Amino acid sequence: GLTTLHAEIHGELTFPAGTRAFTLSGIADRIELRKDGTYAIIDYKTGQARTEKQVRTGLAPQLTLESAILRGGGFKPIAGGSVSEIAYVTLKGGAEPGKPHDIEFKDGNPPDAHADRALAKLKELAAIFDDETKPYLSLVHPMWKTHYGDYDHLARVKEWSLTGGAAEDAGDAE
C-alpha cells in the first residue's frame, strides 16, 4: 500500500519562540508515502515501544513531532502532507521479531491532530525557555518525583527532596 519509502531522513522545522527562532530537528527512521497520498512514520525500537497513552499525553512526543515536521514540509525532498499512521516496530528478536505497534489513538483523533497538539506544546515550552525570568524546573512531571536521573545531581534534586524545597542556609551558598 505504499508508493515511496524514505529511510533515515533528516528534517527540521523552525518557528518563533519568544524573541528568537527555535529549530526542531530529527531523523525519521522511516517515512512511507501511501497510495492514498497520506504518510506513515515508523520508528524502530530495540527496547520497548511507546504506548498509545505515552504518545497521546506527550510523554513520548517523538513521532508526533516528526509528524509536525513532515506536515510543515521539513523532511526534504518530501513536500509535506497528512500523516495517517504512526507506529513503532520492535527489533528484539524472540517470538515476534519486527513486531509492529501501531498507535491507534483512543480519543479518536488522527495523528495529524496529535502532531498539531505536540507542536503547540513545544512552542509554548520554547517560549517559556526564552523568558529569562522563568526558572528551569527540575522534575516538573509528578510521575517522575521518585525517579533519580543521570543529571539530577546537577540540580541537587536529592537535597531538595529532603528539605521539601526549602532555601539553603546562606552559609552553604557557593
Buried (B, 14 or more C-beta within 10 A) or exposed (E): EEEEEBEEBEBEBEBEBBEEEBEBEBEBBBBBBBEEEBBBBBBEBEEEBBBBEBBBEBEBBBBBBBBBBBBBEBBEEBEBBBBBBBBBBBEBEEEEEEBEBEBEBEEEEBBBBBBBBBBEBBBEEBBBBBEEEEEEEBBEEEEEEEEEEEEBEEBEBEEBBEEEEEEEEEEEEE
